[in-house]
């Protein structure tokens, strides 16, 4: 039943005019904001930790705008089957493409570092339509039918999903072929899987996977984030080069670069706070001996 509902929703939003689909997405997002109190509590709690000087009104406005982004994202995702090379620039344009092209020209592949920021689903999809399909690392959804449906939409522009459990092997193989791999690295990790780095002044358990494969392969790294430009009325896929920090100690090198990756994401979130996934319990895993942060 869940699968058929998701399929029907995507089909309907993809069939109606895109502007109407976005309007309907905004209505659904508004309903979720008011009817999903647990997500609101998590989001407001995270915003209080990240921006303690803000007023409650500022936090609620930022969180509401995030939900509006979710609505726009849903409508755009449903529209994927109707997007192609001739119309993708109506929805999203490049900024800083030369940084990606320079990394690609090295012939080692490209580590496309990104986050649950803006319309993250659109980044690899649009990149594929522009002629540069890439792999993207995903976590398998609990419902296998919905997982297959979502990945089918994601792959319509030539991109290919890499399951999280096969991350190392598949990523290394893609780099050997000179291909790009996109990695979302801003989610909480279990204590056995992550290392602690600073994020908004608090220790956050973070995947060291991107730093490990980059150190092993020497692959160039670019930060790629999708930002909604209200002036243009469309998104910008912004690429920025990421410098590698070297150290004589391998563990220190992995930690230093994981911290640097996280710092770059934090800087983007501070600049566009309504673009990031505040409803995720990013600081759930605590260092040994520290009490839980979330009273939820």
Protein Blocks (a to p, Z undefined) as FASTA:
>chain_A
ZZmmmmmmmmmmmmmcfklmmmmmmmmmmmmmmmmmmlmmmmmmmmmmmmmmbcfklmmm
mmmmmmmmmmmmmmmmmmmmmgcfklmmmmoccehklmmmmmmmnonopadddddehjlk
lmmmmmmmnopacdddddddfblmlmmmmmmmmmmnopacddfklmmmmmmmmmmnopac
dddfkbccdfklmccddeehiacdddfklmmmmmmnopacddddddddfknopacddddd
ddddddfblklmmmmmmmmmmmmmmmmmmmmmmlpcfkbcfklpccehiacfblZZ
